Amino acid sequence: MTTVALVAGVLFGYTFTGFNSINAQNITTPNNMTGSANMTGSNMTTSDTSGNSAKMQLEEGIKALKSGDNQAAMTHLDAAKQAMVPGQAMDHFEIGMEALKNGDSNGAIMHLTAADQALG
């Protein structure tokens, strides 16, 4: 009897526990799990996928600038610029950097803060 059940199981794809049909299942990922489907928000303004490094660097640069550490500010601001993409944030950033070069720390902070806000 078990031999007949085994042969039937092999030939017809049945198991010994309740004769459930064995079918291959096609498992696909849902549409919302594809690489970029959830990363197309209108406020995404950096090319960095490991986080928002432009925003982080910009915030650190502003902190350094406010504390009077221009060298650290420039290091962070240069890194922020490398991570930014063209847009409103970049426009404010460039105006802020021009103000900084002209010795206008307050104007620089104002525009860099506007750039930070534009990043979200």
C-alpha positions in Angstrom: 0.0 0.0 0.0 2.8 2.5 0.9 4.5 1.6 -2.4 1.4 2.5 -4.3 1.0 5.8 -2.4 4.7 6.6 -3.0 4.4 5.9 -6.7 1.2 8.0 -6.8 2.9 10.8 -4.9 5.8 10.8 -7.3 3.8 10.5 -10.5 1.0 12.9 -9.6 2.7 15.4 -7.3 0.9 14.4 -4.1 2.3 14.3 -0.6 1.6 11.7 2.1 0.1 14.2 4.5 -3.4 14.8 3.2 -2.5 14.4 -0.5 -1.9 18.1 -1.0 -0.9 19.0 -4.5 2.7 20.1 -4.9 2.9 23.2 -7.1 5.8 25.5 -7.8 5.0 29.0 -6.7 6.2 32.0 -8.5 7.3 34.5 -5.8 7.9 38.0 -7.1 8.6 41.1 -5.2 5.7 43.6 -4.9 6.0 46.8 -7.0 6.8 48.9 -3.9 9.9 47.0 -3.1 11.8 47.7 -6.3 15.0 49.6 -6.1 13.9 53.2 -6.8 10.1 53.0 -6.6 9.9 54.6 -3.1 12.8 57.0 -3.6 11.3 59.4 -6.1 9.9 62.0 -3.8 9.8 65.5 -5.0 12.0 66.7 -2.1 14.8 64.3 -2.7 17.7 66.6 -3.7 20.8 64.6 -3.1 22.5 61.9 -5.0 23.4 60.0 -1.8 21.4 56.8 -1.1 23.0 56.1 2.2 21.3 59.0 3.9 21.1 62.7 3.3 24.8 63.5 3.5 24.4 66.9 1.8 22.0 68.0 4.6 24.2 66.5 7.3 27.4 68.2 6.0 25.6 71.4 5.5 24.2 71.5 9.0 27.7 70.7 10.4 29.1 73.5 8.3 26.6 76.0 9.6 27.3 75.0 13.2 31.1 75.4 12.6 30.5 78.8 10.9 28.3 80.0 13.8 31.0 79.0 16.3 33.7 80.8 14.3 35.6 77.8 13.0 35.8 78.8 9.4 38.2 76.0 8.5 35.9 73.2 9.8 33.0 75.1 8.1 34.7 75.0 4.7 35.5 71.3 5.1 31.9 70.5 5.8 30.5 72.9 3.2 32.8 71.4 0.5 31.6 67.9 1.3 28.0 69.2 1.2 28.5 70.7 -2.2 29.9 67.4 -3.6 26.7 65.6 -2.4 24.2 68.2 -3.7 22.4 68.2 -7.0 21.2 71.3 -8.9 18.1 72.9 -7.6 16.8 75.5 -5.1 19.1 74.2 -2.4 22.1 74.5 -4.6 21.2 78.0 -5.6 21.0 79.1 -1.9 24.2 77.2 -1.2 26.1 79.0 -3.9 24.9 82.5 -2.8 25.8 81.6 0.8 29.3 80.5 -0.3 29.7 83.8 -2.2 28.7 85.7 0.9 31.2 83.8 3.0 34.0 84.5 0.5 33.1 88.2 0.7 33.3 88.1 4.5 29.6 88.3 5.1 29.1 85.5 7.7 25.5 86.6 8.5 24.5 86.5 4.9 26.3 83.2 4.4 24.5 81.7 7.4 21.1 83.0 6.1 21.5 81.5 2.7 23.1 78.2 3.9 20.2 77.8 6.3 17.8 78.4 3.4 19.7 75.7 1.5 19.3 73.3 4.4 15.6 74.0 4.6 15.3 73.4 0.8 16.9 69.9 1.4 14.0 69.0 3.6 
